[in-house]
Amino acid sequence: MENNNQVGSKVLFENDRVRVWDFRLEPGETSPLHSHLHDHFYVYVTDNNKISFFSPGSDSYDLDVPDGFTAYHDVGQNPPPLYTHQITNTGSNPHRQLVIEFLGESRTQEAQPSQSSQQLKKVDATRTE
């Protein structure tokens, strides 16, 4: 499985301190496997985000993510495997988020627990809608 550092669909802005990505997935589309090498935050800007999250070496899981959900990550000097992943849009609506990377060295030696606007719960894959 090929990995890259392209954490979004298109770069909207970049300077020596930040890079802003537009991240879009159509229904059924899966992002490339990618790694987050910089501290970053992201904001979901679409409603009804149903995604499947996959990280090599871990079980995949499903999430329902609301519009406006925001999270911040300090990846540390040697980002752990969690920061290599791919996302699949399992919903029926287009998925969009903005990802903002802080370029340069991480502000922390070790990865830190993420900080988010609210706690997300994994979706029970056995439930029926």
C-alpha positions as CSV (number, residue, x, y, z in Angstrom):
1,M,0.0,0.0,0.0
2,E,1.6,3.3,-1.1
3,N,1.8,6.1,1.4
4,N,2.2,9.8,0.8
5,N,2.1,13.1,2.7
6,Q,-0.7,14.6,0.7
7,V,-3.2,15.1,3.5
8,G,-5.9,16.7,1.4
9,S,-7.3,17.0,-2.1
10,K,-5.8,20.4,-2.9
11,V,-3.6,23.0,-1.3
12,L,-5.6,26.2,-0.8
13,F,-2.8,28.3,0.8
14,E,0.8,27.8,1.9
15,N,3.6,29.9,3.4
16,D,6.6,29.1,5.5
17,R,4.4,28.5,8.6
18,V,1.1,26.9,7.5
19,R,-0.4,24.8,4.8
20,V,-4.2,24.8,4.3
21,W,-5.7,21.8,2.5
22,D,-9.2,21.3,1.1
23,F,-10.1,17.6,1.7
24,R,-13.0,16.3,-0.3
25,L,-14.5,12.8,-0.7
26,E,-17.5,11.9,-2.9
27,P,-19.8,9.1,-1.6
28,G,-17.9,5.8,-1.7
29,E,-14.6,7.5,-2.4
30,T,-11.5,6.6,-0.3
31,S,-8.6,8.9,0.3
32,P,-5.1,7.8,-0.5
33,L,-3.1,6.3,2.4
34,H,-1.4,9.4,3.9
35,S,0.8,10.4,6.9
36,H,0.4,13.5,9.0
37,L,4.0,14.7,9.7
38,H,3.1,18.1,11.1
39,D,1.0,19.3,14.0
40,H,-2.4,20.1,12.5
41,F,-6.1,20.8,13.0
42,Y,-9.1,20.2,10.9
43,V,-12.7,21.4,10.7
44,Y,-15.6,19.5,9.1
45,V,-17.6,21.8,6.9
46,T,-20.3,19.5,5.7
47,D,-23.3,17.9,7.4
48,N,-23.9,14.1,7.9
49,N,-20.3,12.9,7.6
50,K,-20.2,9.2,7.7
51,I,-16.7,7.9,7.4
52,S,-14.7,4.7,7.9
53,F,-11.2,5.3,9.3
54,F,-8.4,2.8,8.5
55,S,-4.8,2.8,9.9
56,P,-2.4,0.0,8.9
57,G,-2.0,-2.5,11.8
58,S,-5.3,-1.5,13.4
59,D,-9.0,-2.4,12.9
60,S,-11.0,0.1,10.9
61,Y,-13.9,1.8,12.5
62,D,-16.9,3.9,11.4
63,L,-17.7,7.4,12.7
64,D,-20.6,9.9,12.3
65,V,-18.9,13.3,12.3
66,P,-21.1,16.5,12.6
67,D,-20.6,19.8,10.7
68,G,-18.2,22.0,12.6
69,F,-16.3,19.2,14.4
70,T,-12.8,20.4,15.0
71,A,-9.7,18.6,16.3
72,Y,-6.1,19.5,17.0
73,H,-3.2,17.1,17.0
74,D,0.4,17.4,18.2
75,V,2.1,14.6,16.2
76,G,5.5,14.8,18.1
77,Q,8.9,14.4,16.6
78,N,8.3,10.8,15.4
79,P,4.6,10.6,14.6
80,P,3.0,7.3,15.7
81,P,1.3,4.9,13.2
82,L,-2.1,6.5,14.0
83,Y,-1.1,9.5,11.9
84,T,-0.9,7.2,8.8
85,H,-4.4,6.4,7.7
86,Q,-7.0,6.7,5.0
87,I,-10.7,7.7,5.2
88,T,-13.6,6.4,3.2
89,N,-16.8,8.4,2.8
90,T,-19.5,5.8,3.6
91,G,-22.3,8.2,3.5
92,S,-24.6,9.4,0.7
93,N,-23.4,13.1,0.8
94,P,-20.1,14.7,-0.3
95,H,-17.6,15.0,2.6
96,R,-15.4,18.1,3.1
97,Q,-13.0,19.3,5.7
98,L,-10.3,21.9,5.9
99,V,-6.9,20.6,7.2
100,I,-4.4,23.2,8.5
101,E,-0.8,22.0,9.0
102,F,1.7,23.9,11.1
103,L,4.9,23.5,9.1
104,G,8.2,22.8,10.8
105,E,9.1,20.7,13.8
106,S,6.3,19.6,16.1
107,R,6.0,21.6,19.3
108,T,6.2,18.4,21.4
109,Q,8.7,15.6,21.6
110,E,6.0,12.9,21.8
111,A,2.6,12.8,20.2
112,Q,-0.1,14.2,22.6
113,P,-3.8,13.2,23.0
114,S,-5.9,15.0,20.4
115,Q,-8.0,17.9,21.5
116,S,-11.4,18.2,19.9
117,S,-14.6,20.3,20.0
118,Q,-16.6,17.2,21.1
119,Q,-16.2,13.5,21.8
120,L,-17.0,11.2,18.8
121,K,-18.3,7.7,19.3
122,K,-17.5,4.8,17.0
123,V,-20.6,3.6,15.2
124,D,-21.7,0.0,15.9
125,A,-21.1,-1.7,12.6
126,T,-23.8,-4.3,13.5
127,R,-26.6,-1.8,13.7
128,T,-29.1,-1.4,10.9
129,E,-30.5,2.0,9.8
